[in-house]
C-alpha cells in the first residue's frame, strides 16, 4: 500500500479492524430528494395500501429470539459456547447384608410341627393326612354300577376295555316307544312348552320318548345289592365279575343320542315312516313310474339330484355316509326323518283328510318316500352324464358313492320350471305369483305355524294351466283368487320350521354361520341376515315375520332380475307393495294388502 507522497505504508503501521454488519442506507443528495418525494406522493395518490403497517424486526433481534448468535461479531471477539452440565450422579449402591438362613430354618421348622391336610394330586383314590397315607379309605357312594367298577379296579380284575368307565358315565338315552305315532288330525295347533336348545332339529312327531324305561333302569341300578365283603377267605371272583358285568353292560347299552344304537333307531324309524322293513334298490323305485331308459335328470342341489320319471320327479338324497357330497357332510337319518315328516304334514293341507280349517294345494305333493341302498344303475349314470354334458354339473359324480351307500328318494309331482328360468309374460302373472305364494304361506302359518326360511327363486316352480282361479281355505273361510292361468308349487323344506302338534321340527341355523356370510348386497344373502336379526338366532321359536322377508325378496327379484311386459305404473305399484310388506309381521297380514284386493273373486 502506498501513500500520496509515494512512500510505502505497511499494515503494521496502521492496523485496520474488520467488522461485519449491515450496510447503512445512503442519504439522498439535495438534488435527488425532491425527485423522490414527488414520485412517492404520486404513488400514494393513485394507490391505497390495504395492509396495516407492520413493525419490522431487525435481523439481530430475530436471530437472537431463535436461540442463535448474531453474525455481527467483532473479529477479535473469542466466542465460547456454553458448557454442558455434568451428569447427575446416581445413588450409591446399597450395602449388601448377609442373609439370615437360621431365621428361615426356624420358621419352616415351626410350620412342619403343625398338621397339614392336603389332597394327593394322584388320580388314585387316596387321602393324605399330615403326610401319612391311609390304607383303608371308604369309597364315596356314587351309584351301583360305578361303585362296582371302582371296587373291581381296586381288586385288580378288569371289566373290559379302558373306556368302560367313560361309557358308564354317559347320560342314558331316551328310547322310542314302538307304539307311538303322530296325530295329525288336530286342527288347533299350539306351540309345546319350550325345551332345552339343541344343535339340530328336535325329534320328529313319529318318535315319542318313553321316560318310564329310563326311570325303571335307574331304579333297578339303585336297588341292586352290592358286592359281598372282600376278605382273606376265598371268593369266586369270576362268578362275581360275570354277575355284575351283565348289569354294567346293560347300563352301557343306554347310550347318548350320538351312539351307534341311537343312530340305528333313527334309521329304523325312517324305514317305518316310509313303510319299509328293509331298504330298496334305486332301479326298483324308478321302474314303478317309468322305463329306465326314459329317465332324465332335470336339476341338482347341494345335497341331491332330481330326475324325471314319467309324470313325477324323483329327488335322491344320500344319507349317513362318510363320503363328502359337494364338499359337504351327508345328511343324517335324523335330518331326513324330520324332512320326511314335514313333507307328509304339508300333504294334509291339500284337503285329503278331515282337516278342513286350512286347505291349500300350492305346496308340492309328495307321492311316495323310499329308503334305498346300493349304487346308481346304468340308466341313472347315463342321465347324470347327459346333464353334465349340457349344463356342466357342479355335483359329485355318483360313481364315487360306495356300494353300501344309503339314499332317501322323494317322489314328487312335477311342478314345472323354477322361477329363475321361467319366462313371465306380463305384470298380471307377476302379481299372480306373489298372491299365490302369500296365500300358501298364510294357510300354512294358520295350520302349523309354518315358516319356509329358504324361499329363493329356485324353490318356486311355475307352470301354465287352463284354470284361471284357485280355491283355498283359511281359518274355515273358503276363498277364490285369480291366477291368470299360472300354477305355483313350493318345494324344498330343508330349512323350514313347523309345529306338527306333537313336536316342533326346525333346523338350528346358528350351527351354520357360513349361511350368513354371503356376498354383501346380494338379495338372497341379505335375506338370510335379516332372518337372523328377526329370530335373534333362536330358530326353534315361531317368527312368521321370516315369511314376509321372503315375500320382499320376491318383489325385489321381479323388479331387478325378471323381465316382463310392464309399465312405469306397474313398477311403482310393486315398489309401494314392498314398502308396505316391510310393515307386516306375517303372511296372513300381507294377504289382505290393497295390491291383492282386485285378485279375490267374490
Backbone torsions as a table, in degrees:
resi	resn	phi	psi	omega
1	UNK	NA	140.4	-176.2
2	UNK	-124.0	150.8	177.7
3	UNK	-93.1	174.9	179.2
4	UNK	-65.6	-26.2	-178.6
5	UNK	-83.6	1.1	177.2
6	UNK	92.5	-8.2	178.8
7	UNK	-80.8	154.7	-178.6
8	UNK	-89.0	133.0	180.0
9	UNK	-116.4	128.4	-176.7
10	UNK	-97.7	165.2	-179.8
11	UNK	-70.1	-24.3	-178.9
12	UNK	-70.7	-27.2	-178.0
13	UNK	-76.4	-38.1	-179.2
14	UNK	-128.0	84.1	179.9
15	UNK	-69.1	140.2	-177.9
16	UNK	-113.5	131.6	177.9
17	UNK	-96.8	122.9	-179.6
18	UNK	-91.6	125.3	-179.7
19	UNK	-125.2	128.4	179.9
20	UNK	-99.4	115.5	177.7
21	UNK	-155.7	173.9	-178.2
22	UNK	-69.5	146.1	179.1
23	UNK	-77.8	131.4	179.8
24	UNK	-77.4	143.6	179.9
25	UNK	-68.5	143.3	-178.8
26	UNK	-80.9	136.1	178.8
27	UNK	-75.0	140.2	-179.8
28	UNK	-71.3	153.9	178.9
29	UNK	-78.4	176.3	-178.1
30	UNK	-67.6	-28.3	179.0
31	UNK	-79.4	-34.4	-176.9
32	UNK	-78.5	-24.1	-173.7
33	UNK	-64.1	-48.3	179.8
34	UNK	-62.1	-38.6	-178.2
35	UNK	-64.0	-42.8	179.3
36	UNK	-65.3	-41.0	-179.5
37	UNK	-64.3	-38.7	179.7
38	UNK	-66.7	-42.3	178.7
39	UNK	-64.2	-40.2	-178.8
40	UNK	-66.0	-42.5	180.0
41	UNK	-66.1	-35.6	179.0
42	UNK	-65.4	-41.7	179.5
43	UNK	-66.3	-41.6	-179.7
44	UNK	-67.0	-23.8	-179.4
45	UNK	-73.5	-41.1	-176.4
46	UNK	-99.5	-4.2	-179.3
47	UNK	-137.9	130.6	179.6
48	UNK	-109.4	128.2	-179.9
49	UNK	-76.6	132.3	179.7
50	UNK	-95.0	-10.9	-177.7
51	UNK	-96.0	142.1	177.5
52	UNK	-72.3	146.1	-179.8
53	UNK	-63.3	133.7	-178.3
54	UNK	-115.2	132.2	178.6
55	UNK	-77.6	126.5	-177.3
56	UNK	-84.7	138.0	179.1
57	UNK	-95.6	134.6	-178.8
58	UNK	-66.4	158.6	-179.5
59	UNK	-62.2	-39.5	-179.2
60	UNK	-61.7	-43.3	-178.9
61	UNK	-69.5	-39.4	-177.9
62	UNK	-64.0	-45.9	-178.3
63	UNK	-68.7	-36.1	-178.4
64	UNK	-68.9	-31.9	179.1
65	UNK	-70.2	-19.7	177.7
66	UNK	-93.5	10.3	176.2
67	UNK	82.4	19.8	179.5
68	UNK	-106.1	169.9	177.8
69	UNK	-100.9	134.5	-178.9
70	UNK	-60.4	144.8	179.3
71	UNK	-78.0	-10.0	177.7
72	UNK	-82.3	79.5	-177.3
73	UNK	-122.1	135.4	179.2
74	UNK	-65.1	153.5	-177.4
75	UNK	-68.0	-30.0	-177.7
76	UNK	-87.4	-3.9	-177.3
77	UNK	-79.8	127.7	-179.3
78	UNK	-97.6	112.0	-176.4
79	UNK	-85.4	131.7	178.4
80	UNK	-126.0	115.4	179.8
81	UNK	-67.1	154.9	-179.9
82	UNK	-65.1	142.4	-179.0
83	UNK	-78.6	145.5	177.4
84	UNK	-72.6	146.0	179.2
85	UNK	-73.4	145.5	179.7
86	UNK	-70.3	145.7	-179.9
87	UNK	-67.5	146.0	-179.1
88	UNK	-75.9	131.1	-179.4
89	UNK	-76.8	140.3	179.8
90	UNK	-75.1	177.2	-179.1
91	UNK	-72.8	146.9	178.2
92	UNK	-67.4	146.7	-179.4
93	UNK	-62.3	146.9	179.6
94	UNK	-69.6	144.3	175.6
95	UNK	-72.3	129.5	-178.4
96	UNK	-73.9	126.3	179.2
97	UNK	-96.6	154.5	-178.8
98	UNK	-79.5	127.0	-177.3
99	UNK	-69.9	136.2	-176.6
100	UNK	-93.2	91.4	179.5
101	UNK	-70.3	-29.7	-179.4
102	UNK	-64.8	-37.8	178.7
103	UNK	-65.5	-41.4	178.3
104	UNK	-65.4	-41.6	179.9
105	UNK	-63.3	-39.9	179.6
106	UNK	-64.7	-36.3	179.4
107	UNK	-64.5	-48.1	-177.2
108	UNK	-71.4	-29.1	174.6
109	UNK	-64.8	-36.7	177.1
110	UNK	-67.2	-37.7	178.7
111	UNK	-67.3	-40.4	-178.4
112	UNK	-65.6	-22.9	179.8
113	UNK	-70.4	-25.5	-179.5
114	UNK	-82.3	154.3	179.6
115	UNK	-85.7	125.7	179.0
116	UNK	-112.8	132.2	178.3
117	UNK	-110.6	124.5	-179.9
118	UNK	-144.2	156.3	179.1
119	UNK	-90.2	144.2	177.8
120	UNK	-75.2	137.6	176.8
121	UNK	-73.2	-7.1	-178.2
122	UNK	-73.0	144.1	176.9
123	UNK	-70.3	-9.6	179.6
124	UNK	-66.7	131.0	-179.4
125	UNK	-67.1	93.0	-176.2
126	UNK	-147.7	142.4	179.0
127	UNK	-116.5	133.9	-179.7
128	UNK	-104.3	128.6	175.8
129	UNK	-125.6	116.8	-179.7
130	UNK	53.3	36.7	175.5
131	UNK	76.9	6.4	-178.7
132	UNK	-113.5	118.8	-178.7
133	UNK	-74.5	141.8	174.5
134	UNK	-95.0	136.8	-174.8
135	UNK	-78.0	-46.0	-175.0
136	UNK	-108.3	102.8	179.1
137	UNK	-116.8	130.5	-177.0
138	UNK	-70.0	130.6	178.5
139	UNK	-76.6	131.8	-179.8
140	UNK	-62.5	147.5	-178.8
141	UNK	-79.2	106.0	-179.4
142	UNK	-99.3	-71.1	175.6
143	UNK	-158.6	165.3	-173.7
144	UNK	-61.3	-48.3	-176.2
145	UNK	-65.2	-44.5	-178.2
146	UNK	-68.7	-36.8	180.0
147	UNK	-63.7	-40.4	178.7
148	UNK	-64.8	-38.9	-179.1
149	UNK	-64.6	-44.4	-179.0
150	UNK	-66.1	-41.1	-179.5
151	UNK	-66.4	-38.3	177.6
152	UNK	-66.0	-38.5	177.0
153	UNK	-63.9	-36.3	179.2
154	UNK	-67.2	-32.4	177.6
155	UNK	-83.7	-0.6	175.2
156	UNK	65.4	34.7	167.2
157	UNK	-126.3	123.9	-169.1
158	UNK	-80.4	166.8	178.6
159	UNK	-128.3	41.0	178.2
160	UNK	113.4	-156.1	-175.1
161	UNK	-72.9	169.0	-175.0
162	UNK	-71.8	-15.0	-178.2
163	UNK	-91.2	9.5	-179.6
164	UNK	-62.2	-41.0	-179.0
165	UNK	-62.2	-43.8	179.9
166	UNK	-61.5	-36.8	179.6
167	UNK	-70.4	-35.8	179.5
168	UNK	-65.6	-37.4	-174.9
169	UNK	-76.8	-7.6	179.6
170	UNK	-69.7	154.2	179.0
171	UNK	-72.1	129.3	178.7
172	UNK	-61.9	138.8	179.9
173	UNK	-81.2	157.1	178.5
174	UNK	-91.0	123.4	-173.9
175	UNK	-89.6	142.9	178.4
176	UNK	-74.9	143.7	177.0
177	UNK	-84.5	126.6	-176.3
178	UNK	-66.5	-19.0	-177.7
179	UNK	-91.7	2.6	-176.3
180	UNK	-80.5	164.0	179.3
181	UNK	-165.6	-175.7	-178.0
182	UNK	-104.7	141.4	172.0
183	UNK	-113.9	98.2	-177.7
184	UNK	-93.0	3.8	-171.8
185	UNK	-80.8	-14.8	-176.1
186	UNK	-67.4	128.1	-179.5
187	UNK	-86.3	-27.4	178.4
188	UNK	-102.0	117.3	-176.8
189	UNK	-111.5	129.2	176.3
190	UNK	-121.9	149.5	179.7
191	UNK	-70.7	125.1	177.4
192	UNK	-63.8	169.7	178.5
193	UNK	-62.5	146.6	-175.6
194	UNK	-71.0	130.9	177.2
195	UNK	-107.4	-178.1	-178.5
196	UNK	-65.5	148.6	-178.2
197	UNK	-75.2	137.4	177.5
198	UNK	-123.9	166.6	-175.7
199	UNK	-82.6	-20.0	179.5
200	UNK	-122.5	-171.1	178.3
201	UNK	-62.8	156.2	172.2
202	UNK	-72.3	163.7	178.8
203	UNK	-61.8	143.6	-174.8
204	UNK	-69.7	166.4	-179.2
205	UNK	-67.0	-15.7	179.4
206	UNK	-74.9	-13.4	-176.7
207	UNK	-117.0	117.5	173.3
208	UNK	-110.1	135.1	-177.0
209	UNK	-90.0	130.3	179.9
210	UNK	-96.7	101.5	-177.4
211	UNK	-72.1	-15.7	-179.9
212	UNK	-64.9	-31.5	177.8
213	UNK	-63.5	-43.6	-179.9
214	UNK	-65.5	-43.9	-179.7
215	UNK	-63.1	-41.8	-179.8
216	UNK	-64.7	-39.1	179.5
217	UNK	-63.7	-42.7	179.7
218	UNK	-66.6	-39.1	179.9
219	UNK	-63.9	-42.0	178.9
220	UNK	-64.5	-37.7	179.1
221	UNK	-66.1	-37.5	-177.4
222	UNK	-75.6	-27.6	-177.6
223	UNK	-93.7	-2.5	179.6
224	UNK	-68.7	133.2	-179.1
225	UNK	-68.6	149.3	-176.5
226	UNK	-80.1	171.8	178.4
227	UNK	-66.2	149.9	177.5
228	UNK	-66.5	162.0	178.6
229	UNK	-61.2	138.7	-178.1
230	UNK	-101.9	119.2	179.6
231	UNK	-130.8	-157.2	179.8
232	UNK	-81.9	-17.6	179.3
233	UNK	-68.2	167.1	-177.7
234	UNK	-66.8	147.9	179.9
235	UNK	-144.7	130.6	178.2
236	UNK	-77.2	87.2	-175.4
237	UNK	-64.0	-42.9	-177.8
238	UNK	-60.3	-41.1	179.5
239	UNK	-66.3	-40.7	179.1
240	UNK	-64.8	-43.0	179.6
241	UNK	-63.0	-43.8	-178.7
242	UNK	-63.9	-40.5	-177.9
243	UNK	-65.6	-44.2	-174.2
244	UNK	-89.4	-17.4	175.8
245	UNK	-67.3	-31.4	178.3
246	UNK	-64.1	-39.2	177.9
247	UNK	-64.8	-43.4	-179.8
248	UNK	-66.5	-39.6	179.8
249	UNK	-63.7	-35.7	177.2
250	UNK	-66.4	-37.5	178.0
251	UNK	-69.2	-34.4	-179.6
252	UNK	-65.9	-31.6	-178.9
253	UNK	-66.5	-23.1	176.6
254	UNK	-83.3	79.2	-175.0
255	UNK	-95.6	176.3	179.2
256	UNK	-74.9	176.4	-178.4
257	UNK	-65.9	-15.1	-179.1
258	UNK	-87.7	-2.7	-175.1
259	UNK	-75.9	165.4	-179.3
260	UNK	-65.6	-38.8	-178.8
261	UNK	-64.3	-38.2	179.4
262	UNK	-69.1	-38.5	176.5
263	UNK	-62.9	-38.5	177.7
264	UNK	-64.9	-37.8	177.3
265	UNK	-62.1	-41.0	180.0
266	UNK	-68.7	-37.0	176.6
267	UNK	-65.1	-41.3	177.3
268	UNK	-65.0	-36.6	176.6
269	UNK	-64.7	-37.6	177.2
270	UNK	-63.2	-41.6	176.2
271	UNK	-62.1	-40.0	-179.0
272	UNK	-65.8	-40.1	178.3
273	UNK	-63.5	-38.2	179.4
274	UNK	-82.6	5.8	177.5
275	UNK	58.8	47.1	179.0
276	UNK	-128.2	151.6	172.7
277	UNK	-99.9	-21.1	179.2
278	UNK	-154.5	158.5	-179.8
279	UNK	-64.2	150.9	176.2
280	UNK	-98.4	-178.8	174.7
281	UNK	-103.0	151.4	-176.5
282	UNK	-60.5	-45.2	-176.9
283	UNK	-65.7	-29.3	178.9
284	UNK	-67.7	-36.1	179.1
285	UNK	-71.2	-46.5	-177.6
286	UNK	-67.1	-33.1	-177.8
287	UNK	-67.5	-16.9	178.0
288	UNK	-72.6	-22.9	-172.8
289	UNK	-114.2	-16.6	-179.9
290	UNK	-167.5	171.3	171.0
291	UNK	-73.4	142.0	-176.7
292	UNK	-61.3	-28.5	-179.7
293	UNK	-72.4	-16.8	-177.3
294	UNK	-95.5	5.4	179.5
295	UNK	-67.2	137.6	-178.9
296	UNK	-138.2	130.8	175.6
297	UNK	-78.3	132.6	-176.7
298	UNK	-119.1	-7.9	180.0
299	UNK	-179.6	172.4	179.4
300	UNK	-152.6	156.2	176.7
301	UNK	-136.7	-177.2	-177.8
302	UNK	-63.0	-36.5	-173.0
303	UNK	-110.6	5.1	-177.8
304	UNK	-170.2	178.0	-179.8
305	UNK	-123.1	151.3	179.0
306	UNK	-121.0	124.5	-179.5
307	UNK	-122.5	141.1	176.0
308	UNK	-87.5	126.7	177.9
309	UNK	-128.9	96.5	-175.9
310	UNK	67.3	-124.3	179.5
311	UNK	-94.2	11.2	-176.9
312	UNK	-124.1	166.0	176.2
313	UNK	-120.9	127.2	-179.9
314	UNK	-105.0	118.3	179.3
315	UNK	-99.5	119.3	-177.0
316	UNK	-104.1	123.7	179.9
317	UNK	-123.8	116.3	175.7
318	UNK	-72.0	143.9	-177.0
319	UNK	-137.4	156.6	169.1
320	UNK	57.5	23.2	179.0
321	UNK	-104.5	163.3	179.0
322	UNK	-90.5	-17.7	-179.9
323	UNK	-71.3	131.4	176.6
324	UNK	-71.0	135.4	177.5
325	UNK	-107.1	110.6	-177.6
326	UNK	54.9	44.3	178.9
327	UNK	64.4	19.4	178.2
328	UNK	-123.7	151.2	175.6
329	UNK	-69.3	146.0	179.8
330	UNK	-67.9	154.0	174.8
331	UNK	-65.9	150.5	179.7
332	UNK	-96.0	166.9	177.5
333	UNK	-60.2	-36.7	-179.8
334	UNK	-63.6	-45.2	-179.7
335	UNK	-64.4	-42.5	-179.9
336	UNK	-71.7	-32.1	176.8
337	UNK	-59.8	-42.5	-178.9
338	UNK	-71.3	-38.2	177.2
339	UNK	-66.5	-36.2	176.8
340	UNK	-63.2	-46.2	179.1
341	UNK	-62.8	-40.7	-179.8
342	UNK	-64.0	-42.2	179.4
343	UNK	-64.2	-42.0	178.8
344	UNK	-66.3	-35.4	179.2
345	UNK	-63.8	-44.9	179.6
346	UNK	-67.2	-22.2	175.3
347	UNK	-61.7	-29.9	-179.0
348	UNK	-70.0	-16.0	176.4
349	UNK	-72.6	-9.7	-179.3
350	UNK	-78.8	-2.9	174.5
351	UNK	85.3	21.0	-179.6
352	UNK	-89.4	6.2	-179.9
353	UNK	-130.8	-166.5	-176.8
354	UNK	-78.7	-7.1	-178.4
355	UNK	-79.6	99.3	-177.4
356	UNK	-108.4	6.1	-178.8
357	UNK	-73.9	-36.3	-177.7
358	UNK	-138.7	117.2	-176.4
359	UNK	-134.8	135.1	177.8
360	UNK	-161.0	139.8	-179.0
361	UNK	-107.4	15.1	-175.2
362	UNK	-76.7	-32.5	178.5
363	UNK	-72.0	139.5	-176.1
364	UNK	-57.6	139.8	-179.5
365	UNK	-86.6	129.1	176.4
366	UNK	-91.6	110.9	-176.4
367	UNK	-78.6	-39.2	-175.7
368	UNK	-157.6	158.8	178.4
369	UNK	-136.9	131.1	-177.1
370	UNK	-139.0	141.9	171.0
371	UNK	-100.8	127.4	-175.9
372	UNK	-126.5	162.7	177.6
373	UNK	-145.6	142.3	177.7
374	UNK	128.9	-169.1	-179.5
375	UNK	-93.9	160.2	170.8
376	UNK	-63.8	134.0	177.3
377	UNK	-80.8	176.1	-172.9
378	UNK	-62.2	-37.1	-178.3
379	UNK	-66.2	-41.1	178.1
380	UNK	-68.3	-37.6	177.5
381	UNK	-62.3	-43.4	-179.8
382	UNK	-64.3	-42.6	178.7
383	UNK	-64.1	-37.8	179.1
384	UNK	-66.5	-43.2	-178.0
385	UNK	-70.7	-32.4	175.3
386	UNK	-64.2	-41.4	176.4
387	UNK	-63.0	-43.3	-178.9
388	UNK	-61.8	-36.7	-179.9
389	UNK	-68.8	-34.2	-176.3
390	UNK	-92.2	-31.0	-173.6
391	UNK	-120.8	-5.9	-177.1
392	UNK	58.9	87.4	-177.2
393	UNK	-65.6	144.7	176.3
394	UNK	-103.3	2.2	-176.2
395	UNK	-95.0	164.6	176.7
396	UNK	-67.8	137.7	179.9
397	UNK	-65.2	133.1	-177.2
398	UNK	-64.6	-14.0	176.9
399	UNK	-65.4	-21.5	-176.6
400	UNK	-77.4	-13.3	179.8
401	UNK	-71.7	141.3	178.6
402	UNK	-72.4	171.2	-177.0
403	UNK	-70.4	-25.5	-178.9
404	UNK	-96.6	17.2	-178.7
405	UNK	-66.6	137.2	176.4
406	UNK	-98.7	150.6	178.3
407	UNK	-139.3	158.0	167.4
408	UNK	-119.7	129.1	-179.2
409	UNK	-109.6	122.9	172.6
410	UNK	-97.8	116.6	176.0
411	UNK	-94.7	109.8	-172.5
412	UNK	-116.6	156.5	172.2
413	UNK	-68.7	155.1	-179.7
414	UNK	-80.7	109.6	-174.8
415	UNK	-90.4	-8.4	179.8
416	UNK	111.6	-148.1	-175.8
417	UNK	-106.0	146.0	-177.9
418	UNK	-70.7	157.8	-176.0
419	UNK	-60.4	-30.1	-179.1
420	UNK	-60.9	-34.7	-176.2
421	UNK	-108.5	-8.5	-178.9
422	UNK	-77.6	142.5	-178.6
423	UNK	-100.3	113.4	174.6
424	UNK	-82.9	140.9	-175.1
425	UNK	-90.7	-41.2	-173.9
426	UNK	-150.1	-179.6	-177.5
427	UNK	-70.8	-26.4	177.4
428	UNK	-63.3	-40.6	177.5
429	UNK	-66.9	-36.6	177.6
430	UNK	-64.2	-42.2	178.0
431	UNK	-67.8	-36.1	177.0
432	UNK	-63.2	-40.4	175.8
433	UNK	-57.9	-47.6	-176.8
434	UNK	-65.5	-43.2	-175.9
435	UNK	-71.8	-33.8	178.9
436	UNK	-70.3	-41.5	177.4
437	UNK	-65.2	-42.5	178.8
438	UNK	-62.8	-40.6	178.9
439	UNK	-62.3	-46.1	-179.4
440	UNK	-60.9	-44.3	-179.8
441	UNK	-66.6	-37.1	179.7
442	UNK	-66.1	-42.1	179.2
443	UNK	-66.1	-43.5	179.6
444	UNK	-67.3	-33.9	174.3
445	UNK	-61.4	-44.9	-177.8
446	UNK	-68.8	-33.7	-175.3
447	UNK	-84.8	-45.4	-170.9
448	UNK	-134.7	18.1	-176.4
449	UNK	51.5	43.8	-172.3
450	UNK	-80.1	139.9	171.2
451	UNK	-135.2	125.9	-176.9
452	UNK	-74.4	-49.3	173.9
453	UNK	68.4	8.4	176.3
454	UNK	-157.0	46.0	-171.4
455	UNK	-91.6	59.3	176.1
456	UNK	-80.9	174.3	-171.3
457	UNK	-71.2	-6.4	172.2
458	UNK	-85.3	-13.1	-179.2
459	UNK	-104.7	15.7	174.7
460	UNK	-122.4	118.8	-179.7
461	UNK	-103.5	143.3	-177.9
462	UNK	-130.8	146.6	174.5
463	UNK	-153.4	161.8	179.4
464	UNK	-104.8	141.8	-178.9
465	UNK	-138.2	174.6	-180.0
466	UNK	-81.8	-16.5	-178.0
467	UNK	-77.3	136.1	-179.1
468	UNK	-107.8	-1.9	177.8
469	UNK	-134.8	160.6	176.6
470	UNK	-135.4	133.4	-179.4
471	UNK	-100.8	141.6	176.0
472	UNK	-148.5	163.5	-179.6
473	UNK	-126.4	126.8	180.0
474	UNK	-126.0	115.8	-178.8
475	UNK	54.0	41.3	177.1
476	UNK	83.1	-1.8	-178.9
477	UNK	-104.1	120.8	-179.9
478	UNK	-85.0	136.3	-178.5
479	UNK	-141.3	159.1	177.1
480	UNK	-124.1	141.9	175.1
481	UNK	-130.5	151.2	178.0
482	UNK	-78.5	137.5	-179.8
483	UNK	-114.0	-14.3	-176.8
484	UNK	55.3	35.4	176.3
485	UNK	77.2	15.1	-178.3
486	UNK	-109.1	130.5	178.4
487	UNK	-112.5	133.4	-176.1
488	UNK	-114.6	140.9	173.8
489	UNK	-133.9	132.7	179.2
490	UNK	-103.1	133.2	-176.0
491	UNK	-128.9	176.2	171.7
492	UNK	61.2	97.8	-177.6
493	UNK	-111.9	31.4	-177.0
494	UNK	-62.6	-42.7	-177.4
495	UNK	-96.0	5.6	-171.1
496	UNK	-74.0	162.6	177.4
497	UNK	-126.5	134.9	-177.3
498	UNK	-150.2	149.9	174.4
499	UNK	-112.4	107.3	-176.9
500	UNK	-79.4	-9.1	-172.9
501	UNK	99.4	-25.9	176.4
502	UNK	-104.3	-31.3	-178.6
503	UNK	-158.7	161.8	174.5
504	UNK	-100.7	120.6	178.8
505	UNK	-102.2	126.8	-179.6
506	UNK	-157.0	164.2	174.5
507	UNK	-114.2	124.2	-178.3
508	UNK	-76.5	97.3	-176.4
509	UNK	-73.1	-10.3	176.5
510	UNK	-66.7	-19.9	177.7
511	UNK	-82.0	-1.3	178.9
512	UNK	-127.8	72.8	-176.7
513	UNK	-64.4	-21.9	-179.7
514	UNK	-63.8	-23.5	179.7
515	UNK	-62.3	-27.2	-176.1
516	UNK	-101.7	10.1	-179.3
517	UNK	-107.7	27.9	179.8
518	UNK	-68.8	175.3	-176.3
519	UNK	-62.3	134.7	179.2
520	UNK	-67.3	131.2	-178.5
521	UNK	95.9	-17.2	176.9
522	UNK	-70.8	134.1	-172.8
523	UNK	-63.4	-44.4	-178.0
524	UNK	-67.9	-44.9	179.8
525	UNK	-62.7	-39.2	179.0
526	UNK	-66.8	-32.4	178.8
527	UNK	-67.2	-39.2	175.5
528	UNK	-60.1	-43.5	-179.2
529	UNK	-67.0	-35.0	176.6
530	UNK	-65.8	-38.8	176.6
531	UNK	-60.5	-44.0	-179.7
532	UNK	-61.1	-37.8	179.5
533	UNK	-68.5	-38.2	-179.4
534	UNK	-69.0	-45.0	-176.6
535	UNK	-81.8	-16.8	-175.7
536	UNK	55.1	35.7	178.0
537	UNK	64.0	20.6	174.1
538	UNK	-105.3	81.2	-167.8
539	UNK	-79.6	-10.4	178.3
540	UNK	-75.9	-32.3	-174.6
541	UNK	-73.4	164.5	-179.6
542	UNK	-88.5	122.8	177.9
543	UNK	-135.7	80.1	-179.3
544	UNK	-61.0	-13.2	176.2
545	UNK	-59.7	-27.2	179.3
546	UNK	-63.1	-32.3	176.0
547	UNK	-64.7	-37.1	179.0
548	UNK	-67.1	-36.0	178.6
549	UNK	-60.4	-36.1	178.6
550	UNK	-76.2	-25.9	172.1
551	UNK	-67.3	-39.8	174.8
552	UNK	-62.8	-40.1	176.2
553	UNK	-58.5	-43.2	-179.6
554	UNK	-65.0	-37.8	177.2
555	UNK	-63.1	-42.2	177.4
556	UNK	-63.0	-39.5	178.8
557	UNK	-62.3	-43.3	179.9
558	UNK	-65.1	-36.6	-178.4
559	UNK	-76.9	-37.0	-169.5
560	UNK	-105.2	-32.2	-169.9
561	UNK	-115.5	-8.4	-178.9
562	UNK	-117.4	141.1	178.7
563	UNK	-112.4	126.5	176.1
564	UNK	-155.9	166.6	-176.8
565	UNK	-69.0	116.7	-177.4
566	UNK	-154.5	157.3	179.0
567	UNK	-105.9	174.2	177.2
568	UNK	-64.9	-31.3	176.9
569	UNK	-67.4	-38.3	177.7
570	UNK	-61.6	-40.8	178.7
571	UNK	-66.6	-39.5	178.1
572	UNK	-64.2	-38.4	178.6
573	UNK	-64.9	-39.9	178.5
574	UNK	-65.8	-39.8	178.9
575	UNK	-68.4	-35.7	176.3
576	UNK	-66.7	-38.5	176.8
577	UNK	-61.7	-42.5	179.0
578	UNK	-61.6	-39.4	-179.9
579	UNK	-66.0	-38.6	179.2
580	UNK	-73.2	-34.6	178.7
581	UNK	-59.9	-33.7	179.6
582	UNK	-64.6	-11.5	-180.0
583	UNK	-98.7	-11.7	-177.3
584	UNK	-86.7	153.0	-179.2
585	UNK	-109.3	-3.3	179.2
586	UNK	-159.5	163.9	177.8
587	UNK	-69.5	-27.0	177.5
588	UNK	-63.8	-38.3	175.5
589	UNK	-68.4	-42.1	-176.9
590	UNK	-66.7	-26.6	-177.1
591	UNK	-62.5	-29.0	-177.1
592	UNK	-101.2	28.8	174.7
593	UNK	-68.9	147.2	-179.7
594	UNK	-57.2	-24.4	-179.8
595	UNK	-66.8	-22.9	-177.7
596	UNK	-101.4	-2.2	-172.7
597	UNK	-61.4	-38.1	-178.6
598	UNK	-77.5	-5.6	178.9
599	UNK	-91.3	-10.6	176.9
600	UNK	-82.8	137.6	179.6
601	UNK	-105.0	129.0	-179.5
602	UNK	-70.2	NA	NA
